[in-house]
């Protein structure tokens, strides 16, 4: 005997409902990578409006002016230097004086103050307020409740650049820092390659964002960077178009010719 379903369309809806739920759960979980995290932030009390020139990342004067001076020190997010150059959206959460707008800051230093994740430049800290008058209010407080999330760094008018660190000594010791790190990935490894024979050497992270090698090879050099996404595990080698010349010197800045 055949079984009849008088309300056939409703039976189909009932049967497919669990499948729809199963399909929605992974999608919702994936968006949690963009969720905001609750924390606290302070600011550099003894600095000017911008950042510090002696940050732990080794950016020097660049670390004070990058992103218009909207920069920050980080505690756990510093990650022994891996976090240098990463960008975060930060906003304070008290509706009495905090703006709904979020300020984007670049990590240039390491530090914490009374269970904070960020120590912002005065400029970035004040921009979280609704008005200039209320900026004075949050500056007086010194520490505010915030929410933050990782975001992509964008420097549309600049390629990635390599600044030869002042500690370098041609031709015996080469150290450099990566400027204008772009996107949402970390630089987790760096190779120095001889362009003549394509021989590459994996470099050590000296400190912060500074990579170094003793007895570097001679001739024009290519710097390759491994860009890693901690959220999805994706890794990509970025290969610059331009090379470091055979004769380099401390303080020089070289344009990679690429954006990522």
Steps between C-alpha positions, in 0.01 A plus 500: 500500500637839403555755777343835429633835626211745487727790587787401276671845471513528881661157526779611267558811708519287815748257342730771367493722810781309683718523188454877488601530863813293440594723208453820699711402799839492320421831331422667833815353656712633217385857560636479857843573355367854461341520844606778737689413817443687825807649666657818638728768355729771635716758319861618502493766775840650421484506121381759254190446289659224297691185593846436639821484295650236728232231471593134551415416138810686381314731260678811632359834385278314254322344799393842623354632176361194320121507454504871583618421853206272585720232654511287813708279724355156569545245776404143403426611142866597459577125477879531532508731200272304267223753574710797386332681212160337559192723491205502740169685519452637852214693663415586858160375612359750750210672314527809720818618327608239243435530128351220293791547261800270531858613470739274307843471664827334398703302756847657529600423858464261795347597834209473740346700782255361758365206296485685168544351155587836342693813589393744230662818383326809644372578151332160455371492859332840469337404169285244682301783667185659360637856516819689581363590843422136575847405375634691798273288720637166384855634511443591864379148571818347363344155440170419327302188416526414132415244234738408220554268204774433244459681170693532174776757470468713189761736356374563146774752421789289626657169407661281764840647582820373662688737731862396560545522876764733642667200669595361158867489402571443131594235395522307828156542659163583345188585700181653365143577601192462282297819449138528381403141577163461329194280527396288797785246507812479717856486370609174663816421301743683272747366247797684350572376148795549269353608169794356305463134599159510676652369826286604800575518872242509777559802727464545875267753660745722686230682698159644430464536124879499436645207302876440490776285355874473567725482191226571245562386142642743247333635191142621454268343758132410505301496824211249508234519771271223627157650570294288740134527599454379859124466449486262203858373488562634148864574416640681196851599398516860376785562254600863439545633148802712594826376649729638769808631314836328540635800691257594778551717804342565837209742489407438136138418411421274205162464330388140442282596205203299633186538707316204655 
